[in-house]
């Protein structure tokens, strides 16, 4: 006969595999977010560096000025797009974290059930062993008389 603790242990083993998979997914999303944050920092640093350059004194051609303004607009757009990617990355990471927390809590609950069943089975076994020992004592007393 299969013990209750063994049956639940099989379910807990499956839950553990699910929890580990969710943990890996959370880790992957964190790694992606870190990459997105790094890219954003690089873009912002590049923009700061470019804006900090001294403006040429004297006359600048209209086309040169327009190119400069166009470049700054494209750089600002790239920063905005990357900021949105970072926000989406955070949402994704937070979603994976919530899923992992649910899986973790389920696994911990199952492990507690397995342990409780195991303790109950140990107590029941001790009682059976004690009854068997008592029966042997009673039988030996009967034969001794």
C-alpha positions in Angstrom: 0.0 0.0 0.0 1.3 3.4 -1.0 1.6 5.8 2.0 -0.3 9.1 1.8 3.0 10.9 2.4 4.5 9.2 -0.7 1.5 10.1 -2.9 1.7 13.8 -1.8 5.5 13.7 -2.1 5.0 12.9 -5.8 2.8 16.0 -6.2 5.3 18.0 -4.2 8.1 16.9 -6.6 6.1 18.1 -9.6 5.3 21.4 -7.8 9.1 21.8 -7.1 9.9 21.4 -10.8 7.2 24.0 -11.6 8.7 26.4 -8.9 12.2 26.0 -10.3 11.0 26.7 -13.8 9.2 29.8 -12.7 12.3 30.9 -10.8 14.4 30.5 -14.0 11.8 32.6 -15.9 11.9 35.3 -13.2 15.7 35.2 -13.4 15.7 35.5 -17.2 13.3 38.5 -17.0 15.5 40.2 -14.4 18.5 39.6 -16.7 16.7 41.1 -19.6 15.6 44.1 -17.5 19.2 44.6 -16.4 20.2 44.7 -20.1 17.5 47.2 -20.9 18.5 49.4 -17.9 22.1 49.3 -19.1 21.1 50.3 -22.6 19.0 53.2 -21.2 21.9 54.4 -19.1 24.1 54.4 -22.1 21.7 56.3 -24.2 21.1 58.9 -21.5 24.9 59.3 -20.9 25.4 59.7 -24.6 22.6 62.4 -24.7 24.2 64.2 -21.7 27.6 64.1 -23.3 26.3 65.4 -26.6 24.3 68.2 -24.9 27.3 69.2 -22.8 29.5 69.9 -25.8 30.2 73.5 -26.3 28.1 75.2 -29.0 30.1 76.4 -31.9 30.5 80.1 -31.7 29.9 82.2 -34.7 27.7 81.3 -37.6 26.4 77.8 -38.2 24.8 76.9 -41.4 21.1 76.2 -41.3 21.5 72.7 -42.6 24.1 71.9 -39.9 21.8 73.3 -37.2 18.8 71.3 -38.6 20.9 68.2 -38.6 21.9 68.8 -35.1 18.3 69.3 -34.0 17.1 66.3 -35.9 19.8 64.2 -34.3 18.8 65.4 -30.8 15.2 64.5 -31.6 16.1 61.0 -32.7 18.2 60.6 -29.6 15.3 61.7 -27.4 13.0 59.3 -29.2 15.5 56.5 -28.7 15.6 57.3 -25.0 11.8 57.4 -24.8 11.5 54.0 -26.5 14.1 52.5 -24.2 12.3 54.0 -21.2 9.2 52.2 -22.3 11.1 49.0 -22.8 12.4 49.3 -19.2 8.9 49.9 -17.9 7.7 46.8 -19.8 10.7 44.8 -18.6 9.8 45.7 -15.0 6.2 44.7 -15.5 7.4 41.4 -17.0 9.8 40.8 -14.2 7.2 41.6 -11.5 4.7 39.3 -13.2 7.2 36.4 -13.2 8.0 37.2 -9.6 4.3 37.0 -8.6 4.0 33.7 -10.4 7.1 32.4 -8.7 5.8 33.5 -5.2 2.5 31.6 -5.9 4.5 28.4 -6.9 6.8 28.8 -4.0 3.9 29.1 -1.5 2.2 26.0 -3.0 5.4 24.0 -2.8 5.9 25.0 0.9 2.3 24.0 1.7 2.7 20.7 0.0 6.0 20.1 1.9 4.2 20.8 5.2 1.5 18.4 4.3 4.0 15.7 3.4 5.8 16.3 6.7 2.5 16.1 8.7 1.5 12.9 7.0 5.0 11.4 7.6 4.8 12.3 11.3 1.3 10.7 11.5 2.6 7.6 9.7 5.5 7.4 12.2 3.1 7.6 15.1 0.8 5.0 13.7 3.8 2.7 13.1 5.0 3.1 16.7 1.5 2.3 17.9 1.4 -0.9 15.7 4.8 -1.9 16.9 3.8 -1.3 20.5 0.6 -3.3 20.1 2.6 -6.1 18.5 5.1 -6.0 21.4 2.2 -6.0 23.9 0.6 -8.9 22.1 3.8 -10.9 22.3 4.1 -10.1 26.0 0.5 -11.3 26.6 1.1 -14.5 24.5 4.3 -15.3 26.3 2.5 -14.7 29.6 -0.2 -17.2 28.6 2.3 -19.8 27.6 4.3 -19.3 30.7 1.4 -20.1 33.0 
